[in-house]
């Protein structure tokens, strides 16, 4: 998982009705993409109360109802549910996202992180093992794609130990010294603290996009 996806993130949002220009945009634009944009604008720009987060979630629900395969809206909803601390709802929404990308180990890892956060480490461990198998399959199909190798190494921090995760990462770093992803993730590995990671784990919403959806969780080929 890339570094910008492993951030410690928490935002509160401003009252919805305090910003009539945003309210007007909501009622003028009803495509799934535009509903998602408006929800993220609320979530990113205002920072006062939970009612605003709930209104953003409502917009994303409408976007998903319009296009159930709109992956970005599912992930943004996960982000907002995380800000509210609604772990059970997060897991349900991740189930919906996994229906779209069934072989993505990152989504399975996200489920595991939330399960640990919710006090279910045994079930989380099953998810880590499932993700590990998916990473093995991806690596086998494309040995040159370093991103998946780093993802598998990061997973070992949870599945096995920090020592094993660092061992695998250092081997990758030795072979791919100049790779951007390796340089970005070095600090994440060496400073890793599992308890702190799980305690603070949330993902940020995906940024507003000017064109068709490009998911940062899609399996790259």
Residue pairs with C-beta under 8 A, 6 or more apart in sequence:
1 106
1 109
1 151
1 154
2 147
2 181
2 184
2 185
2 216
3 184
3 185
3 188
4 204
5 106
5 203
5 216
6 154
6 188
6 197
7 202
7 203
7 204
8 197
8 200
8 201
8 202
9 79
9 82
9 83
9 202
9 203
9 204
10 83
10 200
10 202
11 43
11 44
11 47
11 83
12 47
12 48
12 49
12 50
12 52
12 53
12 83
13 42
13 43
13 46
13 47
13 48
13 49
13 50
13 51
13 52
13 53
13 56
14 45
14 46
14 47
14 48
14 49
14 52
15 46
15 48
15 49
15 51
15 52
16 22
16 23
16 42
16 51
16 52
16 55
17 23
18 46
19 46
22 38
22 41
22 42
25 38
25 41
26 35
26 38
26 59
29 35
29 37
29 38
30 62
30 66
31 66
32 63
32 64
32 66
32 67
32 70
32 73
33 63
33 70
33 213
35 59
35 60
35 62
35 63
35 66
35 73
36 59
36 60
36 63
36 70
36 72
36 73
36 76
37 208
38 59
39 56
39 57
39 59
39 60
39 63
39 73
39 76
39 80
40 56
40 76
40 205
40 206
40 207
40 208
41 208
42 52
42 55
42 56
42 59
43 52
43 53
43 56
43 76
43 79
43 80
43 83
43 205
44 205
46 52
50 84
53 80
53 83
53 84
54 84
56 80
57 77
57 80
57 81
60 73
60 76
60 77
60 80
61 77
63 70
63 73
64 70
64 73
64 74
64 77
64 96
67 73
68 96
69 100
70 213
71 97
71 100
71 101
71 213
71 215
71 217
71 218
72 206
72 209
72 213
72 215
74 93
74 96
74 97
74 100
75 97
75 203
75 205
75 206
75 215
75 217
76 205
76 206
77 93
78 90
78 93
78 94
78 97
78 110
78 203
79 202
79 203
79 204
79 205
80 205
81 89
81 90
81 93
82 90
82 114
82 201
82 202
82 203
83 202
87 114
87 117
87 118
88 118
90 114
91 111
91 114
91 115
91 118
94 107
94 110
94 111
94 114
97 107
97 217
98 104
98 107
98 108
98 111
101 107
101 215
101 217
101 218
101 219
103 134
103 137
103 138
103 219
104 134
104 217
104 218
104 219
105 130
105 131
105 132
105 134
105 135
105 138
105 148
105 151
105 152
105 155
106 131
106 151
106 217
107 217
108 127
108 130
108 131
108 134
109 127
109 128
109 131
109 151
109 155
109 158
110 203
111 124
111 127
112 124
112 125
112 127
112 128
112 131
112 158
113 124
113 158
113 197
113 198
113 201
114 201
115 121
115 123
115 124
115 127
116 124
116 158
116 198
117 198
117 199
117 201
124 158
125 159
128 155
128 158
128 159
129 159
131 155
132 152
132 155
132 159
135 148
135 151
135 152
135 155
136 152
138 145
138 148
138 219
139 145
139 148
139 149
139 152
142 148
142 221
145 220
146 172
146 176
146 179
146 181
146 182
147 181
147 220
149 168
149 172
150 169
150 172
150 181
150 182
150 185
152 168
153 165
153 168
153 169
153 172
153 189
154 165
154 169
154 185
154 188
154 189
155 165
156 164
156 165
156 168
157 164
157 165
157 189
157 192
157 194
158 194
162 192
162 194
165 189
165 192
166 189
166 190
169 185
169 186
169 189
172 182
173 182
173 186
176 182
206 215
206 216
